Amino acid sequence: MRIGCIFFPNFAVQVEVKDNNALSGKPIIIGGFPYQLKAVHDASQEAMRQGVRRGMSLRQAYALCPQAIFLPLAEDRYKDAFTHVLNFLAQYTPVVAVGAETCALLDTTLERDEFAFITETMEILEERTGLHTSAGIGSNIFVARVASQVTKPGECLIVSHGNERRFLRNLPLDFLPASPESLRRLKLFGIYT
């Protein structure tokens, strides 16, 4: 089986910018306001370049990027937007599943040219929804998901059968689908990749 994963980087930020174009190109932090005891849900690339990361406290994010625009978390709006994307994708392929909060999984096994299929789907998605994507294709969900996240926006990375181990070998441990506590413990043992 071959799996294609279409990844929507900074999905919540993209939805906010799509709804309010004045936010485009500005540092955005989503999750609440700096004085609240909450965590960063998502951040724009401009904020991430200042050191802001998902999961850190909003106060810490403010210390790193005080000029950022802080927005409250609008989970229902992001879920509705992602449901719209999945419904749109279902028109092109019978197998659509959610791989993670911002990943759509497609079965590419029967496609004559899996790369052409995924890249064409990405182009149509961007044209119709205005959302930017990256994609990965692999022999399983994990490999396809990681490939979609390490490639550049607008591109598709194929991990050929038999090269999965080589592809994953030196990637950061943070790509593992494990709890933050499990990742922290592995790093205490000196395991980072």
Buried (B, 14 or more C-beta within 10 A) or exposed (E): EBBBBBBBBBBBBBBBBBEEEEBEEEBBBBBBEBEEEBBBBBBBBBBBEBEBEBEBBBEBBBBBBEEBBBBEBBEEEBEEBBEEBEEBBEEEBEBBBEBBEBBBBBBBEEBEEBBEBBBEBBEBBBEEBEBBBBBBBBBEBBBBBBBBBBBEBEEBBBBEEEEBEEBBEEEEBEBBEEEEEEBEEBEEEEEEE
